[in-house]
């Protein structure tokens, strides 16, 4: 009986992090008016993100990695050595990592969890200035939802390795396979975003267990109001 909505969800972003009890795994959900979230197929997406306060297209996916660092440093009024870039540690990113290192910029390598990696760009406390690299397309939409609430820019381009993946895009209604999506094209309307910490990280505390109780921390944001709330809650384990 209520309004129709789009829901994007990753019940455990950073499964390997959780399995190894490493920092940074979260449960993530975004909700918006029906038809306003990009129906991203399960393929890779080339992503580039920076925090708030910069002119549109300060950095773009058409720039090479070194040029992105130089452009952001110029916009911030600093040197390339003062920029920190977050990149998912994968063999496919070896050339990108080398290019960023050649500028003198610092690199924060993450093993998993690129939604949180993108969110780090919009949180000054993390020390991350930019995120770049290839990761899951559905996670790109979740990251765009987060930045629509926090501020910042993200660009995404779908990547296809075979005809089966192109068919997934066609099934999702995507016809322009080379399109570069901006944040507001991936998330066109007001969105509510929530992330709950599973293992401890720079954004959220871990689930804490004690006899009979679970304590969790959730980050709840809404783009329309710009509200950012941190909710700590304790619940009996028999209700979970």
Residue pairs with C-beta under 8 A, 6 or more apart in sequence:
3 33
3 34
4 33
4 34
5 31
5 32
5 33
5 34
6 31
6 32
6 33
6 34
6 35
6 36
6 37
7 29
7 30
7 31
8 29
8 30
8 31
8 37
8 138
8 141
8 142
8 145
9 28
9 29
9 30
10 27
10 28
10 29
10 115
10 138
10 139
10 142
11 27
12 18
12 25
12 27
12 198
13 25
13 26
13 27
13 28
13 112
13 113
13 115
13 116
13 139
13 142
14 22
14 24
14 25
14 26
14 112
14 113
14 116
14 198
14 199
15 25
15 112
16 22
16 111
16 112
17 23
17 24
17 25
17 111
17 112
17 113
17 199
18 25
18 198
18 199
21 199
22 111
22 199
23 199
23 200
23 201
23 202
24 110
24 112
24 113
24 116
24 199
24 201
24 202
24 203
25 112
25 113
25 197
25 198
25 199
25 201
26 113
26 115
26 116
26 195
26 196
26 197
26 198
26 201
26 203
26 204
27 195
27 196
27 198
28 115
28 142
28 193
28 194
28 195
29 193
29 194
29 195
30 37
30 141
30 142
30 145
30 146
30 187
30 191
30 192
30 193
30 194
31 191
31 192
32 145
32 187
32 189
32 190
32 191
32 192
33 189
33 190
35 188
36 187
36 188
36 189
36 191
37 141
37 145
37 186
37 187
37 188
37 191
38 141
38 144
38 181
38 185
38 186
38 187
39 172
39 173
39 174
40 137
40 138
40 140
40 141
40 158
40 172
40 186
41 137
41 158
41 165
41 168
41 169
41 171
41 172
41 174
42 136
42 137
42 138
42 168
43 136
43 137
43 158
43 159
43 160
43 161
43 165
43 168
43 169
44 134
44 135
44 136
44 137
44 158
44 159
44 161
45 134
45 135
45 136
45 137
45 139
45 140
45 156
45 157
45 158
45 159
46 61
46 133
46 134
46 156
46 157
46 159
47 114
47 118
47 131
47 132
47 133
47 134
47 135
47 140
47 143
47 154
47 155
47 156
48 59
48 60
48 61
48 68
48 130
48 131
48 132
48 154
48 155
48 156
49 118
49 121
49 130
49 131
49 132
49 143
49 147
49 152
49 153
49 154
49 155
50 58
50 59
50 72
50 121
50 129
50 130
50 131
50 152
50 153
51 121
51 122
51 123
51 124
51 129
51 151
51 152
52 122
52 150
52 151
52 152
53 151
54 72
54 75
54 153
55 75
56 153
58 71
58 72
58 75
58 153
59 68
59 71
59 72
59 130
59 153
60 68
60 155
60 180
61 155
61 157
61 180
62 180
63 71
64 99
65 96
65 99
65 100
65 132
66 99
66 100
66 102
66 103
68 130
68 132
69 80
69 83
69 85
69 100
69 103
69 105
69 130
70 80
70 103
72 83
72 129
72 130
73 79
73 80
73 82
73 83
73 105
76 82
76 83
76 129
79 104
80 103
80 104
80 105
81 104
81 105
81 106
83 103
83 105
83 106
83 129
83 130
84 105
84 106
84 107
84 108
84 127
84 128
84 129
84 130
85 100
85 105
85 106
85 107
85 108
85 128
85 129
85 130
85 131
85 132
86 107
86 108
86 109
86 110
86 117
86 118
86 120
86 121
86 128
86 130
86 131
86 132
87 93
87 96
87 97
87 100
87 107
87 108
87 109
87 110
87 131
87 132
87 133
88 109
88 110
88 111
88 112
88 114
88 117
88 133
88 134
88 135
89 109
89 110
89 111
90 133
90 134
92 134
93 133
93 134
96 132
96 133
97 107
97 109
100 107
100 132
101 107
108 120
108 127
108 128
110 116
110 117
114 131
114 133
114 135
114 136
114 139
114 143
115 139
115 142
115 143
115 146
115 195
116 195
116 201
116 202
116 203
117 128
117 131
118 131
118 143
118 146
118 147
118 154
119 143
119 146
119 147
119 150
119 195
119 203
120 126
120 128
120 131
120 202
120 203
121 128
121 129
121 130
121 131
121 147
121 152
122 146
122 147
122 150
122 151
122 152
123 150
123 202
123 203
125 202
126 202
126 203
134 159
137 156
137 158
140 154
140 156
140 186
141 186
141 187
142 193
143 154
144 154
144 156
144 181
144 183
144 186
144 187
145 186
145 187
145 191
145 193
145 223
146 193
146 195
146 221
147 153
147 154
147 183
148 183
148 184
148 187
148 191
148 193
148 223
149 191
149 193
149 221
149 222
149 223
149 226
149 228
150 221
150 228
152 183
153 182
153 183
154 182
154 183
154 186
155 180
155 181
155 182
155 183
156 180
156 181
156 186
157 178
157 179
157 180
157 181
158 169
158 174
158 177
158 179
160 166
160 169
160 177
166 177
169 177
187 223
190 222
190 223
190 224
191 222
191 223
192 220
192 221
192 222
192 223
193 219
193 220
193 221
193 222
193 223
194 218
194 219
194 220
194 221
195 203
195 204
195 218
195 219
196 204
196 216
196 217
196 218
196 219
197 203
197 204
197 205
197 206
197 207
197 216
197 217
197 218
198 206
198 207
199 206
199 207
200 206
203 219
204 217
204 218
204 219
205 217
205 232
207 214
207 215
207 216
208 214
208 215
208 216
212 236
212 237
212 238
213 234
213 235
213 236
213 237
214 234
214 235
214 236
214 237
214 240
215 232
215 233
215 234
215 235
216 232
216 233
216 235
217 230
217 231
217 232
218 230
218 231
218 233
219 228
219 229
219 230
219 231
220 227
220 228
220 229
220 230
220 231
221 227
221 228
221 229
